[in-house]
Amino acid sequence: MTRSPYFSSPVLNYSTSPYPADEVEAIKTEKEKERRESSNLNSTVEEGLIDPLYVSTHEQVADILTKAVAKKVVEFAVPLLGLE
């Protein structure tokens, strides 16, 4: 550790990863995969194969499947999802 001339606390050196090499490689691989998937999605949108639409927060019917919502929201969303 070195001392900063501007701060009284030591400056940490992060040039070496605190994680084992295999974990670092797994993180890099996952980030690369996410970047490729994002690139594929962008090109699919640009080609016009899909047309993503904006859906406001109040119209997100899938919310009833992922979080606690008011009864009013459930009553609105259930028919739209084809549930009974």
N, C-alpha and C positions, 0 to 999 in steps of 0.2 A: 504494500500500500504506500502511496505517496501522499504528501500533504499539499493541499492547495494553498497558493499564496493568498487567496481571497476568502477562504473559509477556514474555520478552526477545526472542522472535522476532516478526517482522512478521505481521500478520493479513492474509490474502489476501482480496481483494474478489471474490466470485463473482457479482456482480450481472449481469455480462455473460458470456455463454456463450463458452467457448473454441472451440466448434464453429461451422462455417459455418451460416447460416440454413437452407439446404436440408436439411442433416443433422439439425438440431434439429426441423424440420418432419416429416421422415421418422420420427424417433424418436417424436414426439407421435402421428403417424398410426398407427404400429405399436402403441403403448400403448393407443390408443383402440380399435383393432381387437381386441386381446387382451381388453379390458374388455367389449366387446360379445359376443365369443365366450363368455367366462366367464358373462356374464349369460344368454345363450341356454342354456348348459349347465345353469345353476342352475334356470331356469324349466322346462326339459325334465325335470329330476329332480323338481321340485315337482309337475308335472303327472302324474307317474307313468309317463311314456313310456319312461324307462330306470330301472334300479335298480342303481346301482353297488354292487359287493360288495367287501369287504376281502379281499385276498389277501396272506398272509404272505410275507415275504422268501424263505422256504424253498420256497415253492410257485410262485414267479414263473417260469413255463416260458419266457417270452420272453427271459429273461436269456441263454440260449444264443445268441441272435441278436445281442446287443448287447455282450457282454463275455466275457472268458475265464473259464470255469468248470471245475470238476473233472469228470473223466470220469463220476463217479457222478451228477452233476447232469444231464449230457448224456443218460445212459442213462435217467434218470427222465423228462426232458422230451420227448425225441424222439417217443415214442409218443403223448403227449398232444397234440402239435402235428400229428400225422398224417404225420410224416416217417419215412423208412426209413433 
